[in-house]
Amino acid sequence: MMQLSGGEKLMTIRAEEVDEVTGLPIILCNVTIYANPNFVIHGNGAQLSLRKVADITAKPGQFSALGEVLNVMARVKSLVTDTNDHLEAAADMLDALVDHGVEDEVRLVATFAAKQL
């Protein structure tokens, strides 16, 4: 999970569909590109492992050409999240809690839960 500093600029490319009941857009998949140009990918509400697109980019997790952006987005649109994606996302969130100075009680629970995942 990448930590953002205030004022950092990023770009997102996403596919959405409109919910038939509410008329509101629902994000199906997303590629977030940071200024450095690292990126993360999401599908069906979970952050996906960059290993799923590692064969597309010259450097894992970083774009070096526009064609890579298009190919990654095409791949992300076709990916289906699995249990491992959700477990990795949960572990990343717990690791972020442990690493960023939360209360000792919360840190203990987060550390234990992360180890179980």
RADAJO-V967867 format. One record per residue. N is the residue number from 1. RES is the residue in one letter. SS is DSSP state (H for helix, E for strand, L for the rest). OMEGA is omega in whole degrees, -180 to 180 (* if undefined). D_FIRST is the distance of its C-alpha to the first C-alpha in Angstrom with 1 decimal. Layout:
BEGIN
N:RES:SS:OMEGA:D_FIRST
N:RES:SS:OMEGA:D_FIRST
END
This chain:
BEGIN
1:M:L:-177:0.0
2:M:L:178:3.8
3:Q:L:-180:6.6
4:L:L:174:9.6
5:S:L:-180:13.1
6:G:L:178:16.0
7:G:L:179:17.8
8:E:L:-179:15.2
9:K:L:176:16.3
10:L:E:180:14.5
11:M:E:176:16.2
12:T:E:173:15.7
13:I:E:-175:18.0
14:R:E:173:18.5
15:A:E:-179:21.3
16:E:E:168:22.7
17:E:E:-179:25.7
18:V:E:177:28.0
19:D:L:-177:28.5
20:E:L:-176:32.2
21:V:L:-174:32.8
22:T:L:-176:30.9
23:G:L:-180:30.9
24:L:L:179:27.3
25:P:E:176:24.8
26:I:E:-180:22.2
27:I:E:179:19.2
28:L:E:179:19.5
29:C:E:-173:16.9
30:N:E:170:14.8
31:V:E:178:13.6
32:T:E:-178:11.8
33:I:E:180:13.1
34:Y:E:-175:12.4
35:A:L:-171:15.5
36:N:L:-26:15.0
37:P:L:172:14.9
38:N:E:179:11.6
39:F:E:171:10.5
40:V:E:-178:8.5
41:I:E:180:10.9
42:H:E:174:11.7
43:G:E:179:15.0
44:N:L:173:17.0
45:G:L:-180:14.4
46:A:E:173:11.7
47:Q:E:-178:8.8
48:L:E:178:10.8
49:S:L:178:10.8
50:L:H:176:11.5
51:R:H:-179:14.6
52:K:H:178:16.2
53:V:H:-175:16.8
54:A:L:-179:17.1
55:D:L:-177:20.8
56:I:L:-175:20.7
57:T:L:179:19.2
58:A:L:176:20.9
59:K:E:180:17.7
60:P:L:176:14.8
61:G:L:-180:11.9
62:Q:E:178:14.3
63:F:L:174:17.3
64:S:L:179:20.7
65:A:L:-179:23.0
66:L:H:179:23.4
67:G:H:177:24.6
68:E:H:179:21.2
69:V:H:-179:19.6
70:L:H:-179:22.5
71:N:H:177:22.3
72:V:H:180:18.5
73:M:H:178:19.2
74:A:H:179:22.3
75:R:H:-178:20.5
76:V:H:179:17.8
77:K:H:-176:20.7
78:S:H:-178:22.4
79:L:L:174:19.7
80:V:L:179:20.0
81:T:L:177:17.2
82:D:L:-177:18.3
83:T:H:-180:17.9
84:N:H:178:15.7
85:D:H:180:13.1
86:H:H:178:13.3
87:L:H:178:13.3
88:E:H:179:10.3
89:A:H:179:8.3
90:A:H:179:10.3
91:A:H:178:9.8
92:D:H:179:6.1
93:M:H:179:7.2
94:L:H:177:10.1
95:D:H:179:8.9
96:A:H:177:7.3
97:L:H:-178:10.9
98:V:H:-174:12.6
99:D:H:-171:11.4
100:H:L:166:12.2
101:G:L:173:15.9
102:V:L:-180:16.6
103:E:L:-177:20.1
104:D:H:-179:21.4
105:E:H:179:22.1
106:V:H:180:18.7
107:R:H:179:17.2
108:L:H:-179:19.8
109:V:H:-179:19.1
110:A:H:179:15.3
111:T:H:179:16.1
112:F:H:-178:18.8
113:A:H:179:16.9
114:A:H:179:14.0
115:K:H:180:16.9
116:Q:H:-180:18.6
117:L:L:*:15.9
END
